[in-house]
Amino acid sequence: MIDFTFTEEQELFRKAAREFAETKVAPHVAEMEKTGEVSDKVVKAMAEAEMMALTIPEEYDGLGLGYTTRMIAVEEVARVSVAAAMMLQVFALGIEPILKFGNEEQKKKYLPGLAKGEHLSTTAITESTGGSNPAGGRTNYKKDGDDYIINGRKIFITNSHIADVITILAKDAENPKVFSTFIVENKMEGFKATHKEHKVGMRGCNTGELSFENLRVPKEQLLSEEGKGIRVAMAAIGDAGRGGMVGIAIGLQAACLEASVKFAKERILYGKPISELQLIQSKLAEMKIDLEAGRLLAYRGAAMHDKGVRSSNEFAVAKYFTTEMAQKAAKMAVDIHGGYGCMEEYAVTRFLRDSFVLGPSAGTSDIMKVIIARWVLS
Ligand SMILES: Cc1cc2nc3c(=O)[nH]c(=O)nc-3n(C[C@H](O)[C@H](O)[C@H](O)COP(=O)(O)OP(=O)(O)OC[C@H]3O[C@@H](n4cnc5c(N)ncnc54)[C@H](O)[C@@H]3O)c2cc1C
């Protein structure tokens, strides 16, 4: 039995995270939507508030607070800005392979700077030939003395143009069944951040392509061992990737519900607020039920992870449910707003666009079902 009640520290942290999101992130949302980038001011404020340090152990200058606290941070930031939460969530995804599989030198070299927010991270797995199937990727490496030479291209990478420490998956050019993971730096010769995407939602964060042209990487940058690449990548995505997306999805659901309650109380029809109409109440009740159920799944996964129990299957259930429910909540929120729900000055239009982008990130709903079915059948 997993006890996942919040400690007093976690409750206090939620208060602080909410205040942080409302004062340091909210003022920049409109600008971020326009530029397609997370504001530098938001990134700086996150670093100052030690949001990047949450899951990094104290011995590497982090706070060592675990997944439950991270889930709270991501949920509260997403309640205000899904885009800013995505930047933060993929930052944590980028450092997860170093935390889990890095050797002492690699941890000492990278984690303190990442904890302070002096460096930003991401993870680059997806390619045009391999999204749901990472083994379909073509990015490859060859050994050259003590170095590896990497060639290839990654697509749909969050933080592509702002991350300077990137964990990437590549396969052995001579043995395409052997995959390995490397830590690369954006200043290394042969590394380029190229195309930037214009997404339908989650516009205020940067998603783009990375290209590696004879990128020379010393052997010290290999994570774990050669041949363990898929395991390293999947371990990071299964927990940190899905867990983060779940935090974003419940934050977005909360935002949809709050905006709907506010509007329903203010909008007068037939001489009374529409919150008194039972069909409006029915939608609000459904949104609340979905949010509460999603929160239980989300924090169960986080609590399991914090207790050292494998939680990737539970996070697959949570990812499927919460991202599907976020889309449903956003659609209901738009519906409750009537015609106003089609006007850009109402945040619910952003919520609807953002909700559609949650699905593919860290694995589509179909892939979650594939994982869940495998779990059930095993
Ligand atoms: C906003 C955003 C941010 C992202 N950030 C990152 C990042 O930082 N790093 C990174 O590496 N990647 C990132 N991704 C990529 C993401 O992980 C992929 O988009 C996702 O894994 C799906 O891959 P795909 O887009 O190639 O779709 P495909 O794999 O081509 O899927 C197409 C369709 O086929 C279905 N399908 C595939 N396989 C199966 C199956 N076995 N059974 C049933 N149906 C199946 C899918 O569900 C989908 O409906 C991001 C994506 C988005 C949208």
The ligand as a Gaussian input file, in Angstrom:
#p B3LYP/6-31G(d) Opt

LIG

0 1
 C        5.248000      19.200000     -28.337000
 C        6.111000      18.000000     -28.496000
 C        7.292000      17.925000     -27.784000
 C        8.127000      16.816000     -27.939000
 N        9.339000      16.796000     -27.289000
 C       10.212000      15.776000     -27.537000
 C       11.530000      15.788000     -26.947000
 O       11.891000      16.694000     -26.194000
 N       12.375000      14.774000     -27.252000
 C       12.020000      13.752000     -28.101000
 O       12.834000      12.873000     -28.338000
 N       10.774000      13.720000     -28.669000
 C        9.882000      14.701000     -28.420000
 N        8.637000      14.702000     -29.004000
 C        8.278000      13.628000     -29.946000
 C        7.262000      12.632000     -29.398000
 O        7.869000      11.793000     -28.457000
 C        6.715000      11.864000     -30.616000
 O        5.934000      12.782000     -31.370000
 C        5.879000      10.674000     -30.217000
 O        6.686000       9.667000     -29.658000
 C        5.113000      10.089000     -31.423000
 O        5.991000       9.843000     -32.475000
 P        5.638000      10.367000     -33.956000
 O        5.286000      11.802000     -33.833000
 O        6.734000       9.993000     -34.855000
 O        4.310000       9.576000     -34.345000
 P        4.268000       8.097000     -34.957000
 O        5.109000       7.199000     -34.128000
 O        4.552000       8.151000     -36.414000
 O        2.730000       7.719000     -34.761000
 C        1.708000       7.957000     -35.745000
 C        0.436000       7.289000     -35.268000
 O        0.619000       5.861000     -35.196000
 C        0.224000       5.398000     -33.910000
 N        1.033000       4.237000     -33.542000
 C        2.389000       4.139000     -33.553000
 N        2.766000       2.925000     -33.105000
 C        1.653000       2.254000     -32.777000
 C        1.376000       0.938000     -32.256000
 N        2.374000       0.089000     -31.964000
 N        0.087000       0.576000     -32.081000
 C       -0.932000       1.429000     -32.368000
 N       -0.746000       2.682000     -32.856000
 C        0.529000       3.084000     -33.056000
 C        0.439000       6.573000     -32.995000
 O       -0.342000       6.467000     -31.807000
 C        0.005000       7.727000     -33.874000
 O       -1.407000       7.817000     -33.819000
 C        7.755000      15.769000     -28.825000
 C        6.540000      15.839000     -29.518000
 C        5.731000      16.939000     -29.355000
 C        4.442000      17.001000     -30.117000

